[in-house]
């Protein structure tokens, strides 16, 4: 955190307190990013961005307002504080707003290894993008490229509040992506590979990333349509995390407090089978969404969301915790804060991906999904999907233009996880098999 931004944050906090605000929280963000894109062996685009911003959250007489600025001059920040104080008098009262108690705040020096000191230049990223694309285009049957890109970013998050919290953390990120086309004319198929890591050495090599994308595109050529049926369905790790995203929405304190969650009455109930454990762990070293404190300064910790199939916890910020007469779980994100998961994952099972396949006589293996119809109250679910038809334990041909449907609670009850969990996005699951779903085709 640059000394200039840190000074501005402290000045804005002191000014707001001097104007008579009861509770004040100031967030500072500073980031640098670089993105390079190549296509068909040539540089296509370079983007570089540097930004600084300050967000001010005032809480006064059970009323709350949040404002922000990218103009960090003293005059602009003075105006920001005065405007926020004028605004807070006219917003509706929220009996649950307020800063967390001091006893909940983080106070330590935990190192989660979230910073890689390697700073690439344009040429470094371009060379990797070109090597990735070359690898994909060298695969027989790949006829075109939609481009390959590599990105680098470094961001710093600083929080200073009137309850005494004053700390920051820094993270880096390196990402790689490529999309290629196989086939020609009306028989073209597209697929991609995308990876994002805190440390650049954790990315696969450019050659491997290109190979993955190319082989995926080739495997989708000449898809067939299938008749509607009710069959076992396997979710590839590329898409299995989407089932976990629905759970996150259902256990969000905001949805539970409003009574709009399909899980609102399910705490301490078995919603999965006894082989399922779901963990939220913000303290994973190099984790994609790791953090030592949340956006309110509350200490984070590893939490068992589901244990042996039983739902044990919501994810809460201070506001929703007060509404539900509970304590914050350290999941506040943004300003104003809302509950958000950190590194949440379904623990892997003991069965291999291939063994799940072999257990199915007739079924559907999903590799990509699109669209979404989901009723947050009832749990009714349907999505468009592509993938491969399974026959006698083997993927026999690619399938497109189908819809899978079911009720999410029924789906959760019949999940079998494979052993291939990887931490990729922060919302991760291994290969998942669901015993029975409606597959709507012809």
PyMOL commands that set and color helices and strands:
alter all, ss='L'
color gray80, all
select helices_A, chain A and resi 3-18+74-88+102-104+122-137+185-187+200-202+206-219+237-251+253-258+318-323+353-358+408-413
alter helices_A, ss='H'
color red, helices_A
select strands_A, chain A and resi 23-39+42-60+63-69+142-161+166-182+189-197+229-235+278-280+303-307+310-311+332-333+338-339+344-346+362-374+380-391+394-407+415-417+427-428+432-440
alter strands_A, ss='S'
color yellow, strands_A
deselect
rebuild
show_as cartoon
